[in-house]
């Protein structure tokens, strides 16, 4: 009887499990639940997978789309619902583009944007349209305009990520690429407006009349959004910020994006135009960096879904059967764009090496070509087969961006090295152009003396803002030659000598930053610059309190004493914050930019994986551990965070302690302190 009872229990358990499993059909059978799960896990796995290969997440998203789509495993069935989410991703992408395109930034780069960028886009588009008409005479003029406008675009997301990761934004070719991409970003919005008008013209309507109507609607939309932004948006964000509620701020941001997009859509224009204009409006406010931080996760997820949906349209069978069409298209695209970008750069007297590297980075197609091709297919300007061919060609060309970037470096770096000491010491003709361009900057330029950890961090901070020109002096030959060979404005020069200072127009600088690791060198440079150019603002990194007092007594100079050892990445925070204040940033912008640095440090592997950071935190902890018992007073936490360049108000500190269950505690150990530093990075 016991044995039969045992088997009965087993049988009943099996039936129960079988019945429960049958209820999980929604996870297995085709349907919306399976589609959503597949897309979420695809976007989650794509990013870490491609990061390990040191390439762009865009390629991972495209690959996932191919695998999950009709030409792959065909796991995702409802492509229409997915495309709606993807369109929202494009709206957020254009909104973030608008945030980056502040009027001041665009105007400060007006030559790179409106001369190099405009020439590249229109010449490339015209050549591509001409070649397409010659190869395929059956294409209508409207289709040729779509092809020219779409294929002239380059990948902002891919190229900017690549040059940021390689610390190349400060190079001349990095600035050229950035300026050209800014113009292309500006050109995308009218292109998305014009494509539907071309469809109307193809159907027999008047293109001029349609353009006139669209222009009138755009002016009306701009007026409505400007009035909303100027009179209401800033007040709404001020009110929301006063509540200190991250949820309220995020809701206001998402609401602003969708409202601006809805205004233009209701007026018969592209929703992306409204999102773009809303971003431009917010870029002129103090909330720009906070908005960027809040929108980034949503934009990243939704934009990832967009690239997955693009992957759906890449047909592997078509690639196999039409490779003889796709490969020549890719080759022609790369050749045309390399020749045009290189030629335009040479005609405007840019250096040969900068022209080569800018051309190789900008040659492949861009992500917005997918949007334009999809819209053109929907409006029947392009047939399905032609769209798939050009989408596939664009995607494959984008996959070549890292390879082409490496190729540009392989060609340019040896050329720079062969120029010899004249180039590294700032005695050639190219240096004169760099100095003249820096001196002409309307915002002024920055001089950095020393290219160690702090000097590099300050340059990266200036590159992040995008519109600051700077020159760097370094007396270590290895550091200077390596940086100069890669195209950075770093020169092997003794910046205590008057002829060097005059050649580089240091007397006209907005700010001189002295970030040298030796007291004697820093004192010599500080003394020389303050003696020859007494009106130039100078900020010095002092090595200790004694050095700070010496600089104040001898030269009357302000100096910042590091609270962390020189091998710590976190050392950049207090000193970088002071640099930003001297350059005119208000306290809100300084705090938000510091937040970006902290998030970047954490994203690169976390606090425990950053070289020197554990040691730095322990040194700070020991300063406040007066009795040496391994525990500090809770009352000292505010001062400790301030010494890390991470000041907290009493309310913020109270919320942080409550979150960590330390409210009312008498002391904090080092491990809890380190955890608090991590958590405070993400506290609003």
N, C-alpha and C positions, 0 to 999 in steps of 0.2 A: 504493500500500500504506500509506503514512503517513496519507493522508486517511482510509482505511477504518479504520485502527487508532485514529485520533483519535475518530471517531464511535462506535467500539465502546466506548472508555473512557467517553465521555459517556453512552452508553446504559447501561452497567453502573453508573455513578454514579447515574443517574436511578433504576434499579431498586433500588439499595441504599437510596437516600433514601426511595423509595416504601415499601419493606419496613419501614424504621425508623418511618416515619410511621404505618403500620398498627398498629404496636405501641403507639401513643399513643392508642388508642381510649378508654382509661379516662379521658382528660382531656376527651373530647368526648361520648362516649356517657353516658346517664343511669346513675348509680351513686354509691356512697359517696365515691369519690375526687373526682368533680366537685362533689358537694355540699359536701364539706369545703373545697375550694379556693374555691368561690363564696362560702361564708360567711366565710372568712378574709379574702379580698380585699374583700368587702363591708364588714366591720367596719373594715378598714384604711383604706378610702377614705371611709367615712361621716364619721369624726371630723374630718379636715382639711377636708373639704368644707363641713360646717356651721359649723366654726370661722371660716371665711372670711366667713360670713354672720352672725357674732356671735350664734349661737343655740345651743341645747342639742344635744349628740350624740344624745340620745334621738330627736329628730325625724329625724335622718339614719338611725338604725337602723330606725325604723319605715318610712321611705321605701324603704330597701333591701329590707326584708321584703316590701313590696307589689310591688316590681319583680321580685324573685326568686321570689315565691310563686305560688300557683295562679291568682290574678287578674291576674298580670303576665306575665312571660316564662316562668314555670313551669320555671325552671332547677333549683331544688332539688326533688328527688323524695321523699326519705325524711324526711318531716316528723316521724315518731315519734322517730327517733334524734336529730334536732336538738332536739326538745323535752326529751329527757333531759338534754342538756348545759345547756339553758336553765334547767331546774329546779335544777341545781347552782349556776348563777349566782344564782338567788334565795336559795339557802342562804348563799352568801357575802355577798350584799347584806344579809341579815338579821343575819349575824354582825357585819358592819361597823357596822350600826345599833346592835347591842348594845354595841360598843366605844365609840360616841359617847354612849351613855346611861348614863354612870356615875351611881351613886346620888347622889353629891354634886352633880353638875351638875343633875340633875332636881329635887332638893330646893331648890337655890338659885333655881330658876325655877318654884317650886311654884304661884304665882298664875297665871302665863301657861300652865303646863302643865295643872294640875288644875282651874282655874276657867274660863279662856277656852277652853282646848283641849277639855275635857270638854263644856262647854256647846255649842260649835260642832258637835262631832261628833254628839252625841245629838239635838240639836234639828234639825240639817240632815238626819240620817238619818230621823227621824220624819216630817218634812215631805215628803221625797222619797218615802218609802213610802206616805204618805197620798195624794199627788198621783198616784202610779203606780196605786194601787188605784182611784182615781176615773176615771182615763183608761182603764185596762184592767182591768175587774172580773174577768176570767177568771184573772188571776194569783193563785196560791196565797199564803197568808200567808208560807210559807217563802221563796218567790221575792221577795216584797216586802221581807223582812228582808235578803236578799242585796243587792238593789238599793239599799236605803237605806244599808246598811253600806259598800258599795263606792263609791257615788257621793259619799258624805260625805267621802271621803279626798281629799287634795290631793297635788301632786307634790313630795315632799321633794327628790328629786334635781334637779329643774328649778328650783324656787323658791330653794333654798339656794345653788345655783350662781349664780343671777342676783343675789341680794343680796350674795354674797361678791364677785363680779366688780365690782359697783358700790360696794363698801365700805360697805354699809348694815346690816351686822350690829349695829353699835353704835347704830343709831337705835331709837326706841321701836317703830315699826311692824316693823322687822327682828326685834326681840326678841319681839313678839307673834306674828309669823309662825313664828319658830323654836320658840316654846313650843307653839303649836297643832300644828305638824308633829311635835314630840316626842310629844305625846299620841296623835296619829294613828299614829305608829310603834309606840307601846305597844299601841294598839287592834288593829293588824293581826294580831298573833300570836293573841290569843283569837278573832278573827274567822275565821282560817284553821282553827282548831280546831273552831269552832261549825258551820261550813258543812257538813262531813260529818255532824254530828249532826242538822242540819236535814233532810238527805236521809233519815236513818233515821226521823225523825218523819213525814216526808212518806209514807214507806212503811208507816206504821202503828205504828211503835215509839213508846216513851215518851220525849219530849224531856227531861223532868225526870230520868228514870233515866239517860239517856245523858249528860246534863250531870254528874250525880253521878259516874258512872264516869270520865268524862274529867277531872273535877276531881281524883279520887283518883289517876289515872295521872299527871296533871301534878305533883301534890305529890311522888309517888314519883320522877318524872324529875328534878324540882328537887333533891330530896334526894341522888340519885345524882350529879348533876352538881356540886352544891355540895361534897360530900365529895371527889369527884375533883379539883375545882378548889382546894379549901382545903388538902388534904393532899398532893396529888401534882403538880398543874399547876405551881405556883410552883417547886417543887423541880426538876421536869423542865426548865423554862426556865432556871433558875439553872445547872444542869449543862450544858445545851446552850450557853448564853452563854459559859461558861468556856472552851469549845473555840474560840471566835472564828471559827466556821465559819458563813458565811451560809447554806450549803446545809442544815446541820443545823437552824438556827433556822427556816428556811422549812419544812422537813419537819415539825418539831414543831408549827408553826402550822397547817399543812394537816391534820395528823393530829388536832389538838385540835378543829378545826371539824367534820371528818367524824365523829369519835367522838361528839361531843355530838349531832350531827344523827341519828346511827344509834341512840342511846339512846332518844330520843323516838319515832323511827319504829318501833322494835321494840316499844315500849309502846302502839302503836296511835294515836299522835298525829302531828302534822305534824313533818317533819324540820326545818322552818324554826324551830319553837319551840326545839329543842335548840341550833341554831346561834345563835339570839338569846341564849339563856341563857349559852352559852359566851362570847359577846362581852361580855356584862355582867360575867361573872367576870373576864375578862382586862382589862376597863377599870379595875379596881381595882388592877392591878399596875403595876410600873415599865416593863413591856414594851409598854404600849399603843401608843405612837407607832411603835415599830419594827414591831410586828405590822401596824398600819395600812399602813405603807410597803411591807411585803412582800406583803400580800394584795391591795393595790390593783390591780396589773396583771392578776391572775387574775380578781378580781371584775369589773374593767372589761370584760375580754374575754367572760367568761361571761354577764355581765349584758347586754352588747351583743347576744349571741346570743339572749338571752331577748326583747329588744325586736324583733329581727329576726323571731322566731317569732310575736310578736304581729302584726307587719306581715303575716305570711302569712294571718292570719284577717281582715284588712281587705279586704273584697270591693268592688272598684271598680264592678262591675255593680250591686251592692246600693246603693252610694252614689248611683249614677245613677238607680236606680228608686225608692229609698225616701228621697230627700232631703227630702221633705215630712214625714217622721217624724223624721229625724236633726236637722235644723235646729231645730225646736221643742224637742227634748230638750236640745240645747246651750244654747239661749236660756233655757229654764226652769232648767237647772242653774246657769248663771251668775247669774241673777237671785236664785234662792233663796239661794245661798251668799253673794253680796254683801250681801243684806239681813240674813241671819243673823249673819255675821261683824261687819258694821258695827253691827248692833243690839246684839250682845253687848258689843262694845267701848264703845259709848256708855252702856249700862246700868252698866258697871263704871268709868265716868268716865274713859275714855281720850280723848285729844284727837281732834277731828274729822278732822284731816289724817292722823294715824296710823291711825285707823279706816278711812279711805278707802283708803290704800295697802295696808294689811294685807288688806282685803276683796278688792281687785282681784287681788292676788297669789294668794290662797287659793281664788278662785272656780272655776277649772277643775278637772277631774278629776286623778287621780293614777295613777302606774304600778302600784300594788298593786291597783287596780280590775281590771286585766288578769288578775292572778293569781286573784282571787276569781271573776271571771266564767268563766275557764277551768275552775276547780275545780267551779263550780256546773253548768256544761254537762256535764262529765264525770260528775257525780253525778245528772244529769237533773233538776236543779232549774230550769234554764232550757233552752229549746230552742235549736237552732243559730242560727236566724234572729234570735231576740231577742238572743242573745249577740253576734252580729255587729253588730247595730244599736247596742248600747250600747258595744261596743269601739270602733267607728268614731266614735261621738259623743265618747267620752272622749279618743281620740287627737286629734281635731280641736280639742277644747277646750284640750288641752295645748299645741297649736301656737299658741294665742292668748295664752299667758302673757307673752311679751315685749311684745306689743301692749297687754295690760291693765296691765302694769307701767308702761309709758310713759304710758298714760292716767291712772293714779293719780298719777304725778309731775306731769303737765300740770295736774291739778286742785289738788294739794296745795301745790306749790312757790309758785305765785302767792299762795295764801292766807297762807302763812307770811311771804312778803315784805311783804304788806300790813299785817302786824302791827306793822311798824316797829321802831324802835330799842329799844323796851321789851323785845321778844322777844329780839333779838340780844344785848342787854346783860344778859340774865338777870333782868329786872325784872317779868316777867309771872307769871301763875298757874301756867302749865305748868312753869316752871322750879322752882317750889316742889315740885311732884310729882316731878320728876326727882331733885332733891336728897334729898327724903325717901325715895324708893325706894332711892337709892344708899346712904344712911346706914343703912337697915334691912338691907342685905345682910349675911348671916351671915359671909361671907368678908372683909368690909370692902370699901372702894372705893378707887380710885386717882385721884389728881389729876395732870393733865399740864399743865404750863405751857409753851406754845409748840406751834403746830400746823404746823411746817415738816416737812421730810423725816423727821427723827427722831421728832417727835411723832406724825405719821401712822403711822409704822412701829410704834411702841409700841402705838398704839390697835389697829392691825390684829392685832398679836400677842395682845393681850388678847381681841379678838373671836374669834380662832382657838380660844382655850381655851373661849370661850362663856359662862362663868359669872362674869365680872368686870364690875362696874359701874365707870364712870369719868366724870369731867367734865373738860373741857379749857378752858383760858383762852388766848386769842389776841388780841394788840393790833393786828394788821393787819386793818383793816375788811373788805377784799375777801375774805381767807381766811375770816374769822369768819362773815361774812354768807352766803357761798356754802355753807359747811359747815352752818350753822344752818338755812338754807332747805331743805337736803336732808334735814333731820331729825336730824342728828348733835348730840350734847350738847357743842357748841363755842360758847363765849360770848365776846363782845367786852367784855373787862373788864381793868382794871388789877389784877393779882393781887398787887401790893405794898401795896394799901390794906387796912386792917384790916376795914372794913365789908364789903368784897367777900369776904374770907377767912371771916368769920363767917357771912355769908349762905349761902355754899356749904359750910359745916361742914368746912372744911379741917382743923381741929383733930382731927376724928374719922377722918381718912383712914388707910388702911393704909400708904400710901406716897405721897410727893409727888415727882414727876419734873420737874425743871427742864431743859428742852431748848430754850433760846433761843439765837439765833444771834449775839447781841451781849453782850459781857462786862458792860457797864454794866447792862443790863436784867436779866441773870442774877444779878448781884451784888445789885441792889436787891430782887429777889423772894426770893432766898435769905436775905438779911438780915432781911427783914420776916417771913417764915414762921418762921425759927429764933428770932426775938425774941418773936413773939406766941404761938407754939406750940412750945416747946422740946422737947417729947416726941415730936413727929411725925417719923418717919423721912424723910429727904430724900436723894435721889440727883440729882446735878447733872452735866450734860454740860459739861465744861470745854473751852475752846477750845484750850488749849495747857498746857504744863507750868507756866508762870508763873501762869496762871489757877488751875490746880489747887492750887498752893501757897498762893495768896491765899485761896481758899475754905477751905482747911484751917486757916490761921493766924487768919483773921478770924472765921469762924463755926464752926469745928470740923466741917466737912461733908466727906463723902466725895464725890469727883468722878472721873469717868471721862474720860480724855483720848482723843479720837478719833485713831486711827492712820491714818485715811483722810480725804480732803477731804470737805467737807460735801455735794458733789453726787453722792456715791457711794451707790448702794443698799446695797452691802456694809457701809457704816458701821453699819447697823442690827444687825449680828451681835454684836459685842462689847458694845455698850451694851444691846441687848435681852437678851443673856444675863445681864448683871448685874441688870437689872430682874427677871427671872424668879427669880434666886437670892434677891433681897431679898423676893420674894413667897412664898418657902418651897419652891420647886421644888428637887429634888435634882439632882446633876450629870448623872445619866443622862437625866432628863427634859429638862434644859436642852440637852444635846447633840442629842437627838432632835428637839426643836423647832427648833433651829438648822438641822438637816438639812432639815427641811421648808421653811424659808425659802430655803435654797440651791437645793433642787430647784425651788421655785416661780420663783426668779430665772432658773434655767437653762431652765425650761419656757417662760418668757415670751419666749424668743428667743435664749437663750444668753448667755454672758458678754460676747461682743464686741458684742452689740446693746443692752446695758444702758447707759443714759446715765451717763457718768462713770466706769464701772468700769475700762476700759482705763487711763485716766489714774491712777485710784486704785492699781491694781496696779503701774503703772510708778513711782509715787511711793514705794511700799513697797520695790520692787526697788532703787531708787536709794539708799534709806537704808542698805541692806546692801551695796551695791556700793561698798566703801570706796575702792578705787583707780580707779574710774570706767572700767574696761575692758570694761563690758557683760557681766560674768560674776560670779556670786556663789559663795561656798563652799557645798558641800553641807551642811556642818555648821550653817549658818545657816538652813536651810530650816525646821526646827522652830520657831524664833523667829518666822519670817515668817508661818507658818500661824497661830501663836498670835495675832499682831497682827491677823490677818484674822478673829478669832473662830472659828477652825477648828483647835483644838489637836490634835496628833497624838502618840500614844505612839511610843516608839522602834520597837516592832514594826510599827505602822501605817505609819510613815515608811519603814521598811525594805521592807515589801511594796509600797508605792507606788513606791519607787525601782526595785525589781526589775521591776515591771510596765512602767515607762518605760525600762528598760534603762540606768539611771543608776547601778546598784550599782558602787561603786568609782570613779565619775567624780570628777574634781577640781573641776569647776565646772558651773554651770547658767546658760544664757542666758535672756533675758527671755521669748522665745517658749516655751521649754521650761518655764519657771516658770509661765506662764499656763496651759499645758496641764496641768501638775501640779495647779493649783488646780481646774480643771474635773474632773479625774479623782478628786481627793480628795473631791469632793461626793458621790460614789457609793461611796466606800470604807466598808466596815462595820468 
